[in-house]
Amino acid sequence: MPGSGTLDKDWVDANFSYLVSRVGKFPPFEPSDLFYERLGTLENISENNAGCKAALSEIFDHIGLPEVPVYFVTGLENPGEFRYSWNNDQVIPEAVRISDRYKKIENIRVRGVAVGAVLAHEITHYCIMKKGILRDTTDNERLTDLGIFVLGLGKLYFNGGKPVVDQKQEELGYLTTLNKVYAFMKYQEQAKIPLDAQTVNLSPEAVQLITFWKGKANTEIKECLRRESLSEKEEKKEDLLVTGRVLDTSIRHALLDLKAARSSLTTTAQNQAIINQMHTFWDIHLRDDQVMGEFMTGLQTATFDQDIYLMSQTLGGLQQRLVRFMSDVGAGNVDGKKKIIAEFNKSLAGQQDQIQSLRRQISAVTAAQDRCFNKVGAVRTVLSDTQQHIHSCEKILEVIRARHRFLSKNHEAWHQYIDERNLAVIIANLIDSKEQETYFSDIIQQSAKTDKLLSCPRHQYHATFKNAPKISEYTRIAQSRLDSVLEIERTLDSFLAIQKGITDEYLEEVNLLVSHLHSIQAAHTINKKDLDDVKIRQDRIFKHYHWLNISASDEKVFSEIVQAIYSSTMETEMAHVIRVLTDIGNAMQSDASRIHDLRESEKIIPVEIHSKEYRKMAEGFQEFHSRIMWWREVQQNYIDKINRGEKNSFYRIKETLSGRIRRLLQEIHHWQKAGSKK
């Protein structure tokens, strides 16, 4: 990188004015602390946060151009790079990439300052290239550095121009320090920035650097201020010389633009010759045909060559006249020169307009030609899509085969496969037949053959397609094949959906039964607790049996309870039901696992069998539950009596006596009957 170096005042003056004439004037960009803190959070592609995006938007809004992605990238030797492509002689911006070595700067604000300086250079590339300014590599980089100051990004550049990375100080830029400071001073002077505002948002190091070189008493810096002490004639002479240098730069750029137009014309003419050799092949649109026809007329009448020659001669003549003009001004002859300058500008503007008009004509023809050539690419895209969908069909077909084998070997488990025999037959025929595979193979071979034909270089188009049908016929055939494959793919998708629907319905029923089973298992726990409670209640009733006046019907219920509880009949039967239900659940879940894995060697039990057995056991379980609830209801009347009796001893005595008297009367009645028999 350059050091302090020397001041190339003439180069800075001429190119600064040239850049202003092409890109315009810009206000100063003021990088705040918040801006740097946000920019310091820059990350890799697609990872920038909202704050960083806001900082980047500030810069793009400042230069008035659409935003492009800005991100860190690994392995970049330069501090940064502006990536772009060309389309019809137009710059297509793609991204600004920053070397990820700046991520090693731990302090977020300091990192933002360093990234800001790199970004100032790369975003200036973006701006001046969009304006059509492009020179050889070395001069282009110097011009870009100068453009930083023209765009008002000088503070952003100076603040981070000497970043410290890995404990090593770098120096950014392609201009000497003197040229940078002079360009910054020139911008401040032309933008009429007040003295107190010139150092706002500049780092202390940048202020020290600028102040040092501004105040350095050497002849090169004094040259920047020399015009203040010139006489009126000398000042006019200086103005004319600067204007002359700007004109010379503009003429040289016009000649470069003309050279680029000549190169584009040659390429476009070659492409047009390819199209003309097989005109009917392309099915050219009427408007494009007219544009190409006008272009051919210009080529045949040598209009383009004559125009380019005349423009070249005119620009060359302007250069020679400008040399004499500069020599005359340098000798001190300044009177009447402004009129000559106006003539120069008028003549140059006319030539620039003609060059731009020529480039627009060539671009229109190039666009029409691209629409022809792109038809080949469109057909190849359809061919590629067709092959991809064929591969997709083959994968779907493999899944259908596997499911069909599984369903066929377990067909008694699937009502749909039994009921819809036609579907099963259709799928079986599809799987067993080689016709589909042959059809796909033929399409792939034909597509590969067509693609190989269309992939030939442009200069071989005539020989390749000399007796071929029109490109529209290739398009029609390719699209027809793609549509056919897409229709097959939709049909296969529908078959697969039906197959999957059959097993999914089975799995839904299994899941429903398993869910009910879990509910019954939970209810079984409650039933066991209720049965234990019935036993406790019954023991309590027997304890107070002598005074409860139990009815004959309730006596039968209590006998049933005693038999069920003390013989464990009820518990054994309930345990059996739960065990059977658990076995059903395990069998259903095992079947579900086989379905997921499509295990052909193992049979699937129809879900109706599971359901029938489940319902039978569930009804038995419900009967247990109802009996227990009935027992509890019968017991509750006597439990209530016991509770009241325990609270009232008189009531208990009364009930006890009543019970004893009743039994005594029963015994007397029994004796009387026995006596009558005797």
N, C-alpha and C positions, 0 to 999 in steps of 0.2 A: 504494500500500500504506500502511497506517496507521503512524504513528510511535509515540512513547512514549505519547501520548494520556492519557486519564483512565481511572480504574477504575470500571467498571460492576458494582459488587459484587453488587447484587441480581440482576442478569441472570445473572452467573456462578454464584451460589449456587443459584438456582432451576433453571437448565438443567443444571448439573453433577449435582444430585441426580436430576433427571428422567432424564438419560442413564444414570446408575448403575442406576436402577430398571428401565430397559428393556434395557440390554446387560449388566449385571452388573459385578462388580469384576475387575480384571486386575492381575497382578503387574507390576513394572517390566520393560521390555525393555532389556537392557544391550547396546548396540552396541559390540563389541570392534574392535580394529584389524584383525584378520583378517576380520571381517564387512565392514568398509568396503572393504578391499582386494579382496575377492571381488565386492562390489556394484559397485565401480568398473569392473569389466570388462563391464558391461551393454552389449549390442549391439542391433542391429535384430532384428526378429521372426525366430524360429526359429534365431538364431545364438548364443544365450547358452551359455557353457561350463558345465562341471559345478560349478565354484566359485561362479559367479554364481547358478546354480540352487539351490545349497545355501543361499546367503545369503537368497534370496527365500523358500525353504521355511521358514527360521527365523521370518520375519515372519508368514507365513500360519499357521504352527503356533501362533504366539503368540496371534493373534486367534481361532483355532479355526474357520477357514473354508476351503473348498476353494481350491486355487491357481487363479489365472487368469494368462494370458500377460502378461508385463511387458516392454516393449521401447521403444526410441527411435523417434520418428517425426518426419519433416521437416514444417515449416510450421505447427507448433503454437504459437499465440501465448502461451497460458498455460503455466506450468511443467509442468503435467500434466493428465490428464483420466481419469476412470473411465467406460468405455463399458459400456452395459448396454441391455437391451431388456425389454419387459413381455410376460408370458404369463399370462392368467387372474389379473391383478392381482398377479402375483409378479415380483420382480426377477430377471432372468436375467443374471448377470454375464458380460461378454465379454472385457474386457482393461483393463489399466492402461497408458496411453501416456505417455511422458516426452518433453518437447521435446528434440530432438537438439542444441540449442545447448549443453547440458551436456557433450556429447562434446568440446567445444573445450577443456575443462579438462584439461590434459595430465597432471597428477599423478593417478595412479589412485586413491589414497586420498582425496584432496581431492574428486575427482569422485564417489566413493562416498558421501562425507559429504553433498554437495549433493543427489544422487539420493535418499538416504535421507530427507531432509526432505520432498521432494516426494512420495515414496512414502508417508510417514506420513499426509499429508493425503488422498491418493487412496484408500488402503486403508481409512481411516476412513469415507469415503463408502460404500465397499463394505459395511462392517460395519453402519452405522446404517440404510442403505437396506434391507438384508436383514431388519432388525428392524421395518420398516414406518415408519420415521421420515423424513418428507419434507415440507419447508416451502417457502415461496417462495424464489427463488434467493438473495437476499442473506442472509436469516436462515439458510438452509440451509448456506451457506458458513461463517458465523460459528459455527454449531452444530457443524459438522464440525471446525473448528479446536479447539473446546473438547473435542470427542470424542477428539482425539489424546491429551490428558492423561488422560481417563477410561480409555482403553485401555492406559495405561502407556507410551506412545510419546513422552513429553515430551523425553527426552534425545536421541532420534533427530531430533526436530523442532528443538530449540534448537541442536544442533551444526551443522546445515546451514542454518539460517534466514536467513543473510545471505551467500549464495555470491557469488563474484566471477567474472563471465563477460565475456569480451572487455574486461577491465580496467575493468568497471563493476560496482559492488556492487548486488545485488538484495536486496529484503527480502520474504520469503515470508509468506503468511498474511493473514487478514482481521480478526484481533483486535489491539487495541493492545498494546504491550509490557507495560503494567501488568496488563492482563487475562491475558496469557499467563503472566506470573510468578506472579500470584495463583492462577491455575488450577493451575500446577505445584506451588506451596506447598500448596494445598488437597489435591492428590492425595498428596503426600508425607506430609501430616498424617493423612489417612484411611487410607493404606496402612501407616502406622506405620513409615516408613523411618528407620532409625537415622541420626543426624546425620553420622557418618563415611561412610555409604554414599550420601548424597544427591548428592555431586559426583563419584562414581566414573563413569568412561566419559563424562564431560562435557569438552568442549574448554575450554582456558583462557579463550577469548573468552566462551563460554557461562557459565562460572563467574563471570567478572567481571561480566557483564550481570546475572545473577540476584542476585549479592551486592550490586551497586550498588543495584538497585531494592528489594531486601529491606531494605537498611540505610538507604534514603533516608527522612529524617525529614519526611515530609509527611502530611497528614491522611488521604489516600486509602489509603496503605499501612498507617498505624496502625489504620485501620478494620478491616483484616484480623485484627488482634490484639485488637481492642477487647473481644471477648467474654470474654477472660481477666479483665478488671477489672469486669465487670458483676456486679450483685447477683444472687442466686438468682432473684428475680422477673423481673428484666430479661433474664436468660439464658433463662428459660422463655418469656418473651414473644418473644425473638428466635427461639427454636426453633419456636414456633408460627407466627410470621410466615413463616419459611423454608418450613415444611411447607405453609402456606397457598399460598405462591407456586408450590410444586411441584404442589399440587392444581390450581391455576388453569391451569398449563401442561398438565397431563394432561387436564383437561376440554376445553380448547381443541383439543387433538389428537384427543380423542374426537369432537368436533363435526366436525373436518375429515375423520376416518374415516367418519363418518356421511354427510357430504356426498358423499364418493367412492362410498359404497355406493349412495346415491340415484341418482348419475349412472350407475353400472353397471347398476342396476335398470332405468333408462329404456332403455339400449342393449339390454339383454337382452330386455326386453319387445318392443321393435321387431323384433328378430331372431326372436322367437317368433311374432310376428304373420305374418312372412314364411313361416315353416315351416308354420304352421297353415293358411294359404291354400291350400297344396298338399301336404297331409299325406301322401297316398299316394305322392307322387312320390319321397319320400326313403327309403322302406323302412327306417323307424326301428326300431332294436333295442328289444326289449320293455323292458329296464331303462331306457334313455334315454326311452322313451315315458312310463314311470311318473314319472320325474323331471320331465319337461316338464308332465305332467298335474298334478302337485302344485303346480308353479309357476303354472300357469294358474288353478288353484283359488285360490291366494293372491292373484293379480291380480284375479280376478273378485269375490272377497269383500272386496277392499280390505284384506286382512290386512297386506300389506307396507306400504301407505301408513299404516295405523293404527299399526303398530309403529314406523315411522320417526318419525311425528308424536309418539307418546308418548315415545320416546327423546329426541327433540329437546327436548320440553317438560321432561322430567326433567333433562336436562343443563343447560338454561337455568335451571331452578329451582335446581339446585346452584350455578350461577354466582352467582345473586342471593344465595343464602344465604351463599356464601363471601365475597361483598363485605361483607355485614353482620358476618360472623364476623371478618374482617380488621379492620374498623372497631372492633369491640368489643375485640379483642386489642390493637390500637394504642392504645386508650384506657386499657390497663392491666388489663383484666378477663381474667385468665388461668386462674382456678380452674374446674375441671370441663371445660376445653376439649379435653382429650385424648379424652374420650368422644365429643365431637362430631366430632373428627377421625376417630375410628374409624368413626363412622356415615357420614361423607363417603366414606371409603375403601371401605366396604362397598357403598354405593350406586353409586359410580363403577365399582367392579369389576363389579357386576352389569350396568351399562349397556355396559361394554366387552365383556363376554362376549356380550351380545345382539347387539352390532354385529358381532363376529367370527362369530357363528352365522349372521347374515344374509348376510355376505359369503361364507361357506362355501356356503350354499344357492345364492346367485347364481353362484358359481364352478362348482358342480356342473351347473347348468343350462347355463352358458356352454360347459362342456366337451362336454355332450351336443349342443348346437347346432353346435359346431365339428366334431364327428364327422359331422354331416349336411353342412355346407358343405364339409368337406374331401373329400367324395366327388366333388364337382365338380372340385376340384383334382387328385384322383387320376386322373379320366378324362382331364383335359387333359395330365397327365404321360404317360399311356399314348399319347395321340395324338402328343405330341412325340417320344416314343421311337420310335413307328412311322415317323414321317417321317425320323428320323435313320437308322434301319435301312434304309429305302428308298434313301436317298442312299448308304449303304454298299453295298447290292446293285447300284446303278447303277455304282459305281466298280469292283466286282468283275467285273461284266458287261463293262465296257470292257476290262479286262485279259484276260478269257476270249476276247473277240473278237480281240484282238491276237495272242494265243497260238494261237488256232484258225487264223487266216490263215497264220501262220508254219508251223504243223505241217502244214497242208493242202498248202502249196506245197512242202514238203519231206517228204511222207509216206513216201517210200521210205527215209528215214533212221530212221523210228520204227516199230519192230515193233508196239508196243502200238496205235498208231493204225491200223495195217494189220489187226492181229488183231481189235481191238475196234471193228469198223465201226459197231456199234450206238451206241457212245458218241459217235463222231465225228458220226453222223447226228443224234443227240439234240442235241448241242451246236450243230450247224449249223442245225437247225430252231429252236432257242432263239434263236440270233443273228438269223436271217433273219425270224423271226416278230415282228410288232409287238404280239402279244397281251400279252406280259409288260410292255412299256412302257405299253400302254393300261391294264392292271390297276393298275400303280403310279400312273399318273396319276389314275385313278378314286379310289383310296384317298386320295391326297394331297388331292384336291378335296373328298371327303367328310369327311376329317379336318379340313380347314380350315373347312369349313362348320359342323361340330359344335363346333369350338373357338371359333369366332366366337359361336355360340349360347350356349356355356357361359361366355363371358367377360363377359357382360352384368352390370351392377351388381345387387346383391342386391335392391334395391327393385323391379327389373324382372323378377324371377324368375317372379312369378305370371303376368304378361302373356306372358312368353316361353314358359313351360313349361305353360301352361294345359291344352292338349290333347296334350302330349307324353307319351311312354312314361315309365316309372319310371327313376330314375337308375341302377338296377341293370341295366336294358336297355342304357343308354348304355355302362355299364361292360362288359357282356358283348360288345357289338358291337365296342367299341374293343379289348378284349383279344383277341377272335377275329381281328381284322385284324392285330394285332401278332403273334399266334402264326403266322398265315399267312405274314407277311413273314419272320419268323424261320426258318420252315421252308424258304422259298425261299432265304434267305441261307445256311442250312446246306447246301442242295443245291448252290448256286453255289460255296460253299467247297470241297465235295467234288470238283466238276468241275475247279476251279482246281488243287486238290491233285493230281489225276490228271495234268493237263497238265504241271504243274511236275515231278511225279515222273518223267514220260517224259524230259524234257530233263535232269533231274538225274541220271538213270541213265546217259544218254549222256555227261554231263560226268564222272561218276565213272569210266566206262570210259576216257575220254580221259585223265583224270588218272593212272589206273593205267598206261596205255601210255606216257605221257610220263615217269612215274617209272622204268619199266623202261628206257626209252631213255636216261635219264641214267645208269643203272647200266651200260649197254652202252658209253656214251661214256667212262665212267671206266675200264671194263675194256679199251677200245681203247688207252688210254694205256699200260696195263700190258703189253698184247700187243706194242706197238711196242718197249717196253723189252726185253721177252723176246726179240723177234726180233733186236734189236741184239746181245743177249747170245749168241744162237745163232750169229750171224755171227762174233763174237769167238772163241767156242769152236771154230768150224769152222776158222778161220785157225790157231788153236793146234794143232789136230789135224793139219792139213796140214803144219805145221812139223816134227812128229815122226812123220810118216807112215811113214818107212822102218823103224821098229822096233816099231810098235804092233800088228802082226799083225791087221789089220782083216779081219773076216769078209766073205764075199761079200754076205750080206744087208745088213750094215751099210754096205757100199760103195754098195749101191743107195740106201739112205737118205741117205747123204752126197751122192750125185749129185743126189738130189731137192732137198736143201737148197741145194746150189750153184746149181742151176737157178732155184729160187724166189728166192734172195737176190740173186744177181748179175744176174738179168734183171728184178728188182723186181716180179715177178709177184704175189708175196704182198702186198706193200705196196699195189700198185695195186688189187688186189681188196678188201683191207680198207678202203682209202679210199673205194672205190665203195660198199661196204656202209654205212659210216658216213654218207656223203653222202645215200644213199637214206633211211636212218633219220632223219637230221636233217630232210630234206624232209617225211617223214611227220609228225614232231613238229610242225613249223611249220604244216603243213596242219591238224592236229588242233587246235592252239591257235587258229588262225584261225577254225576252225569254232566253237570254244568262244566266241570273241569275238562271232561272229554270233548265237549262241544268246542270249548275255547281252543283246545290243542288239535281238534279234528283227528282224533285217534280212531282210525278205521277198524282196528282189530277188536275193539270193544263195543258191545251192543249198548244202545241207549234204550232204557225202559220208557214206554210212552207215558207222558205226563198224566194221562187219564187214570192209569193204574195207580200211580202215586196219589192222585186226587181222591180216587174211590177209597183206598185204604185209609187215607188221611181223614176223610169225612166220617168213616165208620168209627175210627178211634176217637175222633173229636166229639161225635155224638155220645159215645160211652163216657167220655170225660165230662161232658155237659150234664149227663145223668147223675154222675157222682156229685157234681157241684149242687145240683137241684136237691138231691137227697139230704146233703149236709145242711143246706139252707132250711129245708123243711124240719129237720131234727132240731135245729137251733130255734126255729119259730115255736115248736111245741114246747121245748124246754123253757123258753123265755117266760111263759105264763107262771110256771112253778118257781122259777128263779125270782120273779117279782114277789111272789107270796113269801118266799124264804126271806127276802130282804126286808119286807114289811114286818114279818114275824120276829126277826132278830132285833128290830127296833121297838116292838111292843110285846112285852112278856105276857100280858093278859090275853092278847090276841092268840099268842102261841099256845097258852094253856087251854083256851077255848077250843082252838082247832084240834089240839091233842085229845081233849075229852070227847069232842064230837067224833073224832076218828075212832076212839075206843068204843064209844057207845054204838057207833055204826057197826063195828066189827062184832060187838056183843050181840046185837040184834040179828046179825047175819048168822052167828053161832046158834042162837035160840031157834031161829027159823030152821036151821039145819037139823037141830035136835027134834023139833016138832015133826018134821018130815020123816025122820028116822023112826020116831015113835008110832006114827000112823001106819008105817009099813009093818011094824011089829004087831 
